[in-house]
């Protein structure tokens, strides 16, 4: 399902770790839409499999931006690989560890917890695990509070967090209508 996107990751060890983390996500991740209301995501992210398509587009945004200045030299190859991995899983626990009715506002913290809980299944070192947690926890950007939750999410503070947030944000813009052929971006 994510073979094309996994191949954006150059390091085989990181690619295999991404595969392991994706395979361990709750089954609902592969079925639900990115937005239950349709208010915050484009058409391609709605309906069955919409969250997967949103995650694919977020990773593709990163991949494309890594081809141009300044992003081609702003990050190391390893950092690029880990940010793509992070974008593939950033919404992986969107409705909780067990599927809940609504999106969990604290899902950025939950995916960081998921990575920590599953780190021993991967080939990632502690620094790489911390890097993933660092960038997924802030992927919501300035939208870090919610009237229905007491949780206040962290906001991006460095170039890595801002970059991951930017890719997620761009992948959720309604005016960017990415075309899919089956499960693949055209």
VMD Tcl script that draws the C-alpha trace (Angstrom):
set ca {
  {0.00 0.00 0.00}
  {2.87 2.43 0.75}
  {5.56 0.90 -1.49}
  {6.06 4.03 -3.60}
  {6.31 6.24 -0.53}
  {8.57 3.81 1.32}
  {10.92 3.99 -1.66}
  {11.35 7.73 -1.05}
  {13.35 6.58 1.99}
  {16.94 5.93 0.88}
  {18.25 4.10 3.95}
  {17.08 0.47 3.93}
  {17.17 0.24 7.73}
  {14.91 3.28 8.10}
  {12.67 2.04 5.26}
  {12.22 -1.34 6.95}
  {11.50 0.37 10.27}
  {8.86 2.53 8.56}
  {7.27 -0.61 7.14}
  {7.16 -2.18 10.62}
  {5.60 0.92 12.19}
  {2.98 1.19 9.43}
  {2.06 -2.49 9.68}
  {1.50 -2.13 13.43}
  {-0.97 0.74 13.14}
  {-4.60 0.07 14.09}
  {-6.61 -1.48 11.24}
  {-8.98 1.50 11.14}
  {-6.13 3.75 9.92}
  {-6.27 2.00 6.55}
  {-10.03 2.51 6.16}
  {-11.15 5.84 7.60}
  {-11.35 9.23 5.94}
  {-8.93 12.00 6.88}
  {-11.79 14.26 7.99}
  {-15.15 13.02 9.20}
  {-16.82 16.34 8.36}
  {-14.95 17.14 5.15}
  {-14.23 20.63 6.52}
  {-10.47 20.32 6.76}
  {-9.30 18.11 3.91}
  {-9.58 17.97 0.11}
  {-11.77 15.56 -1.82}
  {-9.06 12.90 -2.26}
  {-8.81 12.56 1.54}
  {-12.51 11.87 2.03}
  {-14.22 8.49 2.00}
  {-12.77 5.07 2.65}
  {-8.97 5.13 2.68}
  {-8.85 8.92 2.81}
  {-6.45 9.02 5.75}
  {-4.01 6.78 3.89}
  {-4.25 9.03 0.82}
  {-3.67 12.12 3.00}
  {-0.58 10.47 4.53}
  {0.73 9.54 1.09}
  {0.30 13.12 -0.12}
  {2.01 14.55 2.98}
  {5.02 12.27 2.34}
  {4.99 13.19 -1.36}
  {5.01 16.89 -0.44}
  {8.19 16.28 1.56}
  {9.75 14.23 -1.23}
  {9.04 16.94 -3.82}
  {10.27 19.77 -1.58}
  {13.50 17.86 -0.91}
  {14.26 18.23 -4.64}
  {14.49 22.04 -4.50}
  {16.51 24.73 -2.75}
  {16.68 25.30 0.16}
  {15.26 21.94 1.28}
  {17.70 19.84 -0.79}
  {20.59 20.99 1.42}
  {18.79 22.08 4.59}
  {18.48 18.51 5.90}
  {20.75 15.47 5.86}
  {19.70 12.36 3.96}
  {18.95 10.61 7.28}
  {16.82 13.52 8.49}
  {14.88 13.50 5.21}
  {14.26 9.76 5.54}
  {13.02 10.09 9.10}
  {10.74 13.00 8.26}
  {9.16 10.99 5.43}
  {8.68 8.06 7.83}
  {7.12 10.49 10.32}
  {4.71 11.89 7.74}
  {3.60 8.41 6.73}
  {2.55 7.62 10.31}
  {1.73 11.08 11.74}
  {-2.05 10.43 11.86}
  {-1.73 6.71 12.57}
  {-3.50 6.87 15.94}
  {-5.99 9.57 14.90}
  {-8.93 7.85 16.62}
  {-6.97 6.36 19.51}
  {-5.20 3.05 20.05}
  {-8.60 1.40 19.86}
  {-10.93 3.07 17.38}
  {-13.06 5.71 19.03}
  {-16.00 7.51 17.47}
  {-14.23 10.85 17.02}
  {-10.75 12.08 16.21}
  {-8.60 12.28 19.32}
  {-7.32 15.83 19.66}
  {-4.22 14.46 21.39}
  {-3.43 12.10 18.49}
  {-0.02 13.77 17.91}
  {0.95 12.70 21.44}
  {-0.57 9.26 20.90}
  {1.48 8.58 17.75}
  {4.62 9.64 19.65}
  {3.64 7.17 22.38}
  {3.03 4.49 19.73}
  {6.54 5.01 18.34}
  {8.03 4.73 21.83}
  {6.04 1.56 22.58}
  {7.14 -0.07 19.31}
  {10.74 1.11 19.08}
  {12.19 -2.31 19.93}
  {10.49 -3.79 16.85}
  {12.40 -1.38 14.61}
  {16.04 -0.98 13.67}
  {16.06 2.67 14.71}
  {18.39 4.01 17.38}
  {17.22 6.09 20.33}
  {18.15 9.37 18.65}
  {16.05 8.48 15.58}
  {13.10 7.43 17.76}
  {13.33 10.75 19.61}
  {13.47 12.62 16.29}
  {10.25 10.95 15.07}
  {8.48 11.73 18.34}
  {9.81 15.30 18.19}
  {8.28 16.02 14.76}
  {4.99 14.09 15.00}
  {4.03 15.73 18.29}
  {3.87 19.16 16.63}
  {2.33 18.30 13.27}
  {-0.85 20.25 14.11}
  {1.11 23.51 14.18}
  {-0.66 26.49 15.73}
  {-3.90 24.51 16.09}
  {-2.78 23.25 19.48}
  {-5.91 23.79 21.58}
  {-9.45 22.48 21.40}
  {-12.53 23.53 23.40}
  {-13.39 19.86 23.99}
  {-9.99 18.89 25.39}
  {-7.78 20.00 28.27}
  {-4.70 18.98 26.26}
  {-2.48 21.75 24.92}
  {-0.31 20.36 22.14}
  {3.26 21.46 21.56}
  {3.79 23.88 18.68}
  {6.67 23.67 16.19}
  {9.88 25.30 17.37}
  {12.57 24.19 14.92}
  {13.02 23.62 11.20}
  {12.24 19.90 11.44}
  {8.94 20.41 13.23}
  {7.98 23.30 10.93}
  {8.79 21.23 7.85}
  {6.67 18.24 8.92}
  {3.82 20.57 9.90}
  {4.08 22.36 6.54}
  {3.85 19.10 4.58}
  {0.84 17.96 6.61}
  {-0.77 21.38 6.20}
  {-0.25 21.42 2.42}
  {-1.67 17.89 2.14}
  {-4.85 19.12 3.83}
  {-5.52 22.15 1.62}
  {-8.72 21.85 -0.38}
  {-7.33 23.76 -3.37}
  {-4.59 21.16 -3.85}
  {-6.54 18.35 -5.45}
  {-4.15 15.44 -5.94}
  {-5.31 12.80 -8.39}
  {-5.08 9.11 -7.54}
  {-5.19 6.08 -9.80}
  {-6.17 3.29 -7.45}
  {-3.89 3.62 -4.43}
  {-1.17 5.54 -6.27}
  {-0.69 9.27 -6.77}
  {-0.84 10.03 -10.51}
}
mol new
graphics top color blue
foreach p $ca { graphics top sphere $p radius 0.5 }
foreach p [lrange $ca 0 end-1] q [lrange $ca 1 end] { graphics top cylinder $p $q radius 0.2 }
display resetview
